[in-house]
Amino acid sequence: MTTLPAARRRTTTASAALILIALAGCASGSAASSPATTASAPATSPSSTATFSRATLDNCGTKVTVTAPPRRVVAIKSTSTEMLLALGLQDRIVGTAFADGPVPTQYATVAAAIPVLSDKVPGREALLTSTPDFVYGGWESNFSADGAGDRASLATLGIGTYVSPAACKEPGYQPDPLTFDDVFGEIREVAGIFGVPDRADTLVSAQQDQLASIAKPVKATSALWYSSGSDTPYVGAGIGAPQMIMDAVGITNIFEGVRDTWTSVGWEQVVAADPDVIVLVDATWNTAAKKIGLLEQNPATSQLTAVREHRYLTVPFASAEAGVRNVDAAVSLSEQLAALNSAG
C-alpha cells in the first residue's frame, strides 16, 4: 500500500475503506445493485487500473483509504468538477452540484452531458439517486447532516469522500499560506486516487511553465482583491488563493497582513490604502460591473486612484478559489495589468 503525496499533514494509516454496497437500496429501502456492478457505471480504463496503487490519506482530519479507482463520482463546487475535467476524468462523473459559474470553454461540451444534481449543495437523497462510490467536495461544509451527508455516514454506505485540501480549516491542515505547491499537490493526489498519475505530471508541468512565463510589473503595484459586499467589503486576505495569485502576478495585496484566506474590512481601510488596481471577482450573483457601479457611486471610494483611473482587473469567481484554474487566473491578471500599464 502506498501513501499519496500531499501538502501538510496527510500521511497516515487509516480505515475508511471504500466498501461497495447497495446504495440504491439504502436510499429507497429496496435491494439494488452496487455502484460497481450497475449497468450504467462508467468504465474504468485499463490504464488507470494498471497505474493505481491502494492508498491511504489523511484528508482534513478524515482518514480515507482508496482500494480501487472511483468509478461513479459526484463533484460538489466548480473547483472539484474542473479538477476532474482537467484530468480527463469526465467519464467518472455521474453528477455535479453547486457550480460557481460556467466551466472553461474547453470543457463546455463534455460538461453539458453531465447531470446537474443541484444548484447548491445537494441533499442526501439527491446525492444517493446517482449511486456514487465517491464524492469530491470543494468545501468541508459540503459534507453535513443537512447537506450531502456527513463523511462518516457516507462511509458506512460505501461512499468515499474527499475535500480539497486547500479548504481544510483545522490547524495543521489549513495551508498557511496556500502556495502553488499545495495546488499541484492536490492535482497529484486526485490523479493518484483515480489511477492517472501521468496526467497530473503533464498538467502540473504545463502550469509550472505558465507561471514561469509571467512577466511581473516593473513598478510596485498595490491591489485590493474585492470579492463581494457593499456596506462591508469581503476581500482577499493574506494566506489564501487571492494572496497566492497576486504574489504570482507580482502585485502587493493591501490586506496581506491579515492571517486569513478572506476577510471583512471597512471601506475607510481601503480608502486609506488607496490601491493602484482593484481586482474584481466576477460572479453571476455579484458581477464585476455591479461592483464598479458601487465603487463609482460611493462618495468615498469614487476618489480612489484605481476608481478614478478605471484601473480594474477581473477574475471569474471559480478561478478565485484554490484549484486548477488559479494559474490561468494569474496569467490573465498579468496580461490585464500589462494592458492597463501600456495604455498609460
C-alpha positions in Angstrom: 0.0 0.0 0.0 1.3 3.4 -0.9 0.6 6.8 0.7 -0.4 9.6 -1.7 1.7 12.7 -1.7 0.1 15.8 -0.1 0.9 19.1 1.4 0.7 19.5 5.2 -0.4 16.7 7.5 -2.0 14.0 5.3 0.3 11.0 5.6 -1.1 8.4 8.0 -2.7 5.0 8.2 -6.4 4.8 8.2 -9.5 2.6 7.7 -12.2 4.4 5.7 -12.3 1.6 3.1 -14.5 2.1 0.1 -16.9 -0.9 0.6 -19.2 -1.1 -2.4 -22.7 -1.8 -1.2 -26.3 -1.4 -2.4 -26.6 2.4 -2.3 -30.0 2.4 -4.1 -31.3 0.0 -1.5 -30.2 2.4 1.2 -31.9 5.3 -0.5 -35.2 3.6 -1.3 -35.4 0.7 1.2 -35.2 -2.0 -1.6 -32.4 -4.2 -2.8 -30.3 -3.0 -5.7 -27.0 -3.4 -7.5 -23.9 -1.8 -6.0 -22.3 1.1 -7.9 -19.5 -1.2 -9.1 -21.9 -3.6 -10.8 -24.7 -1.3 -12.0 -25.1 -1.5 -15.8 -24.8 2.3 -16.1 -21.5 2.6 -14.2 -18.8 4.4 -16.2 -16.0 2.1 -17.2 -12.6 2.3 -15.5 -9.9 2.4 -18.2 -7.3 -0.4 -18.2 -4.6 2.2 -18.0 -6.0 3.8 -14.8 -6.3 0.4 -13.2 -2.7 -0.5 -14.2 -1.2 2.7 -12.6 -3.4 2.7 -9.5 -2.0 1.7 -6.1 -4.1 1.2 -3.0 -3.5 4.3 -0.9 -4.4 5.9 2.5 -4.5 9.6 3.2 -5.5 12.0 6.0 -7.9 14.4 4.3 -8.7 17.4 6.5 -8.6 15.1 9.5 -10.7 12.3 7.9 -9.0 9.0 7.2 -9.6 7.8 3.7 -8.5 4.6 2.2 -8.9 4.1 -1.6 -8.7 0.5 -2.6 -9.7 1.0 -6.3 -10.1 4.0 -8.6 -13.6 5.5 -8.1 -16.0 4.9 -10.9 -19.1 7.0 -10.0 -18.1 10.4 -8.7 -20.2 13.3 -7.6 -18.4 16.7 -7.7 -19.6 19.5 -5.5 -18.3 23.0 -6.3 -16.7 24.2 -9.5 -13.2 23.6 -8.2 -13.9 19.9 -7.8 -15.7 19.5 -11.2 -13.0 21.4 -13.1 -10.2 19.4 -11.4 -11.7 16.2 -12.7 -12.3 17.6 -16.1 -8.7 18.9 -16.3 -7.5 15.4 -15.6 -9.7 13.9 -18.3 -12.0 12.1 -15.8 -15.3 13.3 -17.2 -16.4 9.6 -17.8 -16.3 9.0 -14.0 -18.5 12.0 -13.1 -22.2 10.9 -12.5 -23.3 14.3 -11.2 -22.2 17.8 -10.3 -23.6 20.4 -7.9 -23.0 23.9 -6.6 -21.4 25.4 -9.7 -19.9 28.8 -9.2 -20.1 29.7 -12.9 -19.6 28.2 -16.3 -16.7 25.8 -16.9 -13.9 27.0 -19.1 -14.7 26.8 -22.8 -12.6 23.8 -23.5 -14.7 21.7 -21.1 -18.1 23.1 -22.1 -19.2 20.2 -24.4 -18.3 17.4 -22.0 -19.7 19.2 -19.0 -23.0 19.7 -20.7 -23.5 16.0 -20.8 -23.0 15.5 -17.1 -26.2 15.6 -14.9 -26.6 18.5 -12.5 -27.9 17.3 -9.2 -28.4 20.8 -7.6 -27.6 24.4 -8.0 -26.4 24.4 -4.4 -25.2 21.6 -2.1 -27.3 18.5 -2.9 -29.3 16.9 -0.2 -28.5 13.3 0.8 -31.5 11.9 -1.2 -30.4 13.7 -4.3 -26.9 12.6 -3.9 -27.9 8.9 -3.5 -30.0 8.9 -6.6 -26.8 9.0 -8.7 -25.4 5.9 -6.8 -21.9 7.4 -6.3 -19.0 5.5 -4.9 -17.1 8.7 -4.2 -17.9 12.4 -3.5 -15.4 15.2 -4.1 -16.2 18.4 -2.3 -14.7 21.8 -2.7 -15.5 22.8 0.9 -15.6 20.9 4.2 -19.1 22.3 4.7 -20.4 20.5 1.7 -20.5 17.4 3.9 -23.0 18.0 6.7 -26.1 16.3 8.0 -28.4 18.9 6.3 -26.4 18.8 3.1 -24.9 15.9 1.2 -24.4 13.9 4.4 -21.5 13.9 6.9 -18.5 12.0 5.8 -18.8 9.3 8.5 -22.3 8.3 7.5 -21.4 8.3 3.8 -18.6 6.0 4.6 -21.0 3.5 6.1 -22.8 3.4 2.7 -19.6 2.6 0.9 -19.1 6.1 -0.4 -15.7 7.6 -0.2 -15.2 11.3 0.3 -12.5 13.9 -0.4 -12.3 17.6 0.3 -10.0 20.0 -1.5 -7.0 20.2 1.0 -6.8 23.9 0.4 -10.3 24.2 2.0 -9.3 22.4 5.2 -9.9 24.7 8.2 -8.4 22.9 11.2 -4.9 24.0 12.4 -2.3 21.7 10.9 -4.4 21.1 7.8 -5.2 24.6 6.6 -2.4 25.7 4.2 -0.8 28.8 5.8 -0.1 30.3 3.4 -1.5 28.5 0.4 1.1 28.0 -2.3 1.1 26.6 -5.8 2.9 23.6 -4.4 -0.3 22.9 -2.5 -2.4 23.3 -5.6 -0.1 21.0 -7.5 -0.2 18.6 -4.6 -4.0 18.3 -4.9 -3.7 17.7 -8.6 -1.3 14.9 -8.0 -3.3 13.5 -5.1 -6.6 13.4 -7.1 -4.8 11.9 -10.1 -3.4 9.2 -7.8 -6.8 8.4 -6.3 -8.2 7.8 -9.9 -5.1 6.0 -11.1 -4.0 8.5 -13.6 -0.7 10.0 -12.1 0.8 10.6 -15.5 -2.0 13.1 -16.4 -1.1 15.0 -13.2 2.6 15.2 -14.3 1.6 16.6 -17.7 -0.8 19.1 -16.2 1.5 20.3 -13.4 4.4 20.7 -15.8 2.3 22.8 -18.2 1.1 25.0 -15.3 4.6 25.5 -14.0 5.7 26.7 -17.4 2.8 29.1 -17.4 3.8 30.5 -14.0 7.4 30.9 -15.2 6.2 32.9 -18.2 4.5 35.6 -16.2 6.3 39.0 -16.5 5.9 40.9 -13.3 5.4 44.7 -13.4 8.4 46.9 -13.2 6.7 49.4 -11.0 5.5 48.4 -7.5 1.7 47.9 -7.7 -0.7 47.6 -4.8 -4.0 45.9 -5.1 -7.4 45.3 -3.5 -9.0 41.9 -4.1 -12.7 42.7 -4.0 -14.8 39.6 -3.7 -18.2 40.7 -2.5 -20.1 43.0 -0.1 -21.4 46.6 -0.4 -21.5 48.2 3.1 -18.8 45.8 4.3 -16.4 44.6 1.6 -15.3 41.0 1.7 -11.7 40.9 0.4 -8.8 38.6 -0.3 -6.5 38.4 2.8 -3.0 37.0 3.3 -3.0 33.2 3.3 -5.5 32.0 0.6 -5.8 31.8 -3.1 -6.1 35.6 -3.7 -2.8 36.2 -2.0 -1.1 33.3 -3.8 -2.4 34.6 -7.2 -1.4 38.2 -6.5 2.1 37.0 -5.5 2.4 35.2 -8.8 1.4 38.3 -10.7 3.8 40.5 -8.7 1.3 42.8 -7.1 1.0 43.7 -3.4 -2.2 42.8 -1.6 -3.1 45.8 0.7 -4.5 43.2 3.2 -1.7 40.7 3.0 -1.1 41.2 6.7 -4.4 39.6 7.7 -3.8 35.9 8.6 -6.9 34.5 6.8 -8.0 33.5 3.4 -10.6 36.2 3.0 -11.8 38.9 5.5 -14.3 41.6 6.0 -12.9 45.2 6.2 -14.2 48.7 6.3 -14.2 51.0 3.3 -12.2 53.5 5.3 -9.3 51.0 5.4 -9.5 50.7 1.6 -9.5 54.4 1.1 -6.5 54.8 3.5 -4.6 52.2 1.4 -5.6 53.7 -1.9 -4.6 50.7 -4.1 -3.2 51.1 -7.5 -5.5 48.5 -9.0 -8.7 46.7 -7.9 -9.2 43.0 -8.7 -12.9 42.4 -9.2 -14.3 38.9 -8.6 -16.9 38.4 -11.3 -19.8 36.2 -10.2 -23.3 35.8 -11.7 -24.8 36.9 -8.4 -22.4 39.8 -7.9 -20.8 40.9 -11.2 -17.7 42.9 -11.8 -19.9 45.6 -13.4 -22.1 45.8 -10.3 -19.0 46.3 -8.1 -17.7 49.0 -10.4 -21.1 50.8 -10.1 -20.9 50.6 -6.4 -17.3 51.9 -6.2 -18.1 54.8 -8.5 -21.3 55.8 -6.8 -19.9 55.7 -3.2 -18.5 59.2 -2.4 -15.5 57.8 -0.6 -14.5 55.1 -2.9 -15.1 57.2 -6.0 -12.0 59.1 -5.1 -9.7 56.1 -5.1 -7.0 56.3 -7.6 -7.9 53.0 -9.2 -11.6 54.0 -9.5 -10.8 57.5 -11.0 -8.4 55.9 -13.5 -10.6 52.8 -14.1 -7.7 50.5 -13.2 -9.8 47.3 -12.8 -8.7 43.7 -13.3 -11.3 40.9 -13.3 -11.2 37.3 -12.4 -14.1 34.7 -12.6 -15.3 33.5 -9.2 -14.4 29.9 -9.9 -10.8 31.0 -10.5 -10.6 32.8 -7.2 -10.8 29.6 -5.1 -7.9 27.2 -4.8 -7.9 24.9 -7.8 -6.8 24.0 -11.3 -7.8 27.5 -12.7 -5.5 29.5 -10.4 -2.6 29.5 -12.8 -4.8 30.7 -15.7 -6.1 33.4 -13.4 -2.6 34.6 -12.6 -1.7 34.7 -16.3 -4.9 36.6 -17.2 -4.4 39.2 -14.4 -0.8 39.7 -15.5 -1.9 40.3 -19.1 -4.7 42.7 -18.0 -2.3 44.7 -15.8 0.2 44.9 -18.7 -2.6 46.2 -21.0 -3.5 48.9 -18.4 0.1 49.9 -18.0 0.7 50.1 -21.7 -2.4 52.3 -22.1 -0.9 54.7 -19.7 
